[in-house]
Amino acid sequence: MKKFDCIFLDRDGTLNPDPGYINNISNYNFYDFTLPALKMMAKNFHPFCIVTNQSGVARGLISITNLNTINKFIRKKFIENSISLLDIYMCFDHPDNASINRKPGVGMFLKAKREHNLNLSKCLMVGDSISDMEAGKNLGMETMLVLTGEGQKTLKNFRYKKSISYFADNIYEGFKQLCQ
């Protein structure tokens, strides 16, 4: 079993279906396999951080209040399932005006490193998009591309496929690989 300092998780398309700009808790659902997958890895003392681009805020499509309600729900589910969630890091930047915090920028990861004393080269980035894979690659992390969400499109279009450490149909299948 591979041990990581922390497993960084993208949110939309990785933990939950991504219909586009989830702006209300009534529109937020985990995939059926998400919590079992996270519980499997949590048994091996892996803490998690969620790193998520939420440009819907800058676009005026998502209110901070509703986003905080969704985050409260996520935190509650992690606690109920005894899953260690260090924090949820969000970037509200519009893609046309992106700071270092918007993935593939590394700002959210560097903040997590400082706040939780993480060695990023001993961490894993799990996501479904090119920006998730690039962020992990840029930080020297291992990466897992899940084929949910934008994963199939990413697999076709990402030019650095050889830099992806693991491929999986979803996080449950990916974490099962890591637990063997």
C-alpha positions as CSV (number, residue, x, y, z in Angstrom):
1,M,0.0,0.0,0.0
2,K,1.4,3.4,-1.0
3,K,1.4,6.0,1.7
4,F,0.9,9.7,0.9
5,D,1.3,12.8,3.1
6,C,-2.0,13.9,1.7
7,I,-4.4,13.1,-1.1
8,F,-5.6,16.2,-2.9
9,L,-9.0,15.8,-4.5
10,D,-10.6,17.8,-7.2
11,R,-14.4,18.3,-6.5
12,D,-16.6,18.5,-9.5
13,G,-16.3,15.5,-11.9
14,T,-14.2,13.6,-9.3
15,L,-16.2,13.4,-6.1
16,N,-19.6,14.4,-7.7
17,P,-21.2,14.6,-11.1
18,D,-20.5,18.0,-12.8
19,P,-23.6,19.3,-14.5
20,G,-21.9,22.8,-14.6
21,Y,-21.9,25.4,-11.9
22,I,-23.5,23.7,-8.9
23,N,-25.1,26.7,-7.2
24,N,-27.4,25.0,-4.6
25,I,-27.1,22.2,-2.1
26,S,-30.1,20.5,-3.7
27,N,-28.0,20.1,-6.9
28,Y,-25.0,18.6,-5.1
29,N,-24.6,14.8,-4.8
30,F,-21.6,12.6,-4.3
31,Y,-21.1,9.8,-6.8
32,D,-22.3,6.5,-5.2
33,F,-18.8,5.2,-5.0
34,T,-17.2,8.4,-3.5
35,L,-17.7,7.9,0.2
36,P,-16.8,4.1,0.0
37,A,-13.6,5.1,-1.9
38,L,-12.6,7.8,0.6
39,K,-13.4,5.4,3.6
40,M,-11.1,2.8,2.0
41,M,-8.2,5.2,1.8
42,A,-9.0,6.8,5.2
43,K,-8.5,3.3,6.8
44,N,-4.9,3.6,5.8
45,F,-4.5,7.0,7.6
46,H,-4.6,9.2,4.5
47,P,-5.8,12.7,5.0
48,F,-7.5,14.6,2.2
49,C,-7.6,18.2,1.0
50,I,-10.2,19.3,-1.6
51,V,-8.8,21.8,-4.2
52,T,-11.5,23.2,-6.4
53,N,-11.8,26.0,-9.0
54,Q,-15.1,27.7,-8.5
55,S,-15.2,30.4,-11.2
56,G,-19.0,30.4,-10.9
57,V,-18.5,32.9,-8.1
58,A,-16.6,35.3,-10.3
59,R,-19.2,34.8,-13.1
60,G,-22.1,35.6,-10.7
61,L,-23.6,32.1,-11.0
62,I,-22.8,30.9,-7.4
63,S,-23.2,32.8,-4.2
64,I,-20.6,32.4,-1.4
65,T,-23.4,31.5,0.9
66,N,-24.6,28.6,-1.2
67,L,-21.0,27.5,-1.8
68,N,-20.4,27.5,2.0
69,T,-23.6,25.4,2.5
70,I,-22.2,22.9,0.0
71,N,-18.9,22.8,1.8
72,K,-20.6,22.4,5.2
73,F,-22.5,19.4,3.7
74,I,-19.2,17.9,2.4
75,R,-17.4,18.4,5.7
76,K,-20.4,16.8,7.5
77,K,-20.2,13.7,5.3
78,F,-16.5,13.4,5.9
79,I,-17.0,13.5,9.6
80,E,-19.9,11.1,9.6
81,N,-17.7,8.6,7.7
82,S,-14.6,9.1,9.8
83,I,-12.6,10.5,6.9
84,S,-9.9,13.0,7.6
85,L,-10.5,16.2,5.6
86,L,-7.7,18.8,6.3
87,D,-9.5,21.6,4.4
88,I,-11.4,22.7,1.3
89,Y,-9.4,25.2,-0.8
90,M,-11.3,27.2,-3.4
91,C,-10.3,29.6,-6.1
92,F,-13.0,31.9,-7.4
93,D,-11.0,33.4,-10.2
94,H,-12.5,33.7,-13.7
95,P,-10.3,31.8,-16.2
96,D,-9.7,35.1,-18.1
97,N,-8.2,36.7,-14.9
98,A,-6.6,33.8,-13.2
99,S,-4.1,34.1,-10.3
100,I,-1.6,31.5,-9.1
101,N,-4.5,30.0,-7.1
102,R,-6.5,28.8,-10.1
103,K,-5.5,25.3,-11.1
104,P,-3.2,24.5,-12.9
105,G,-1.7,27.2,-10.7
106,V,-0.2,25.9,-7.5
107,G,-1.4,28.5,-4.9
108,M,-4.0,26.4,-3.2
109,F,-1.5,23.5,-2.8
110,L,1.2,25.8,-1.4
111,K,-1.3,27.2,1.1
112,A,-2.2,23.6,2.2
113,K,1.5,22.8,2.4
114,R,2.1,25.7,4.8
115,E,-1.0,25.2,6.9
116,H,-0.6,21.4,7.3
117,N,3.2,20.9,7.0
118,L,2.9,18.7,3.9
119,N,5.7,17.4,1.6
120,L,4.0,17.9,-1.7
121,S,6.3,15.5,-3.5
122,K,4.8,12.8,-1.2
123,C,1.2,13.7,-2.1
124,L,-1.2,12.5,-4.7
125,M,-3.5,14.7,-6.9
126,V,-6.7,13.0,-8.0
127,G,-8.8,14.7,-10.6
128,D,-10.6,14.6,-14.0
129,S,-9.2,17.6,-15.8
130,I,-6.0,18.7,-17.6
131,S,-5.6,21.5,-15.0
132,D,-5.7,18.9,-12.1
133,M,-3.0,16.8,-13.8
134,E,-0.9,19.8,-14.7
135,A,-1.0,21.2,-11.1
136,G,0.1,17.8,-9.7
137,K,2.8,17.5,-12.4
138,N,4.1,21.0,-11.7
139,L,4.5,20.2,-8.0
140,G,6.2,16.9,-8.5
141,M,3.2,15.0,-7.1
142,E,2.0,11.6,-8.3
143,T,-1.3,12.0,-10.2
144,M,-4.4,10.0,-10.8
145,L,-6.7,10.7,-13.7
146,V,-10.2,9.5,-13.1
147,L,-12.4,9.0,-16.2
148,T,-15.5,10.5,-14.6
149,G,-16.5,14.1,-15.3
150,E,-14.0,15.5,-17.9
151,G,-11.7,12.5,-17.6
152,Q,-12.4,10.9,-21.0
153,K,-11.8,14.2,-22.7
154,T,-8.7,14.8,-20.7
155,L,-7.3,11.4,-21.6
156,K,-7.6,12.3,-25.3
157,N,-6.3,15.8,-25.0
158,F,-3.6,15.9,-22.3
159,R,-0.2,15.9,-24.0
160,Y,1.7,14.7,-20.9
161,K,-0.1,11.4,-20.5
162,K,3.2,9.7,-19.6
163,S,3.4,12.0,-16.5
164,I,0.1,10.6,-15.1
165,S,0.9,8.0,-12.4
166,Y,-2.4,6.2,-12.3
167,F,-5.5,5.9,-14.5
168,A,-8.9,4.7,-13.2
169,D,-12.5,4.6,-14.2
170,N,-13.4,6.4,-10.9
171,I,-11.8,7.1,-7.5
172,Y,-13.1,3.9,-6.1
173,E,-11.3,1.8,-8.7
174,G,-8.3,4.0,-8.5
175,F,-8.0,3.7,-4.7
176,K,-8.6,0.0,-4.9
177,Q,-5.4,-0.1,-7.1
178,L,-3.5,1.8,-4.5
179,C,-4.6,-0.5,-1.7
180,Q,-3.3,-3.7,-3.3
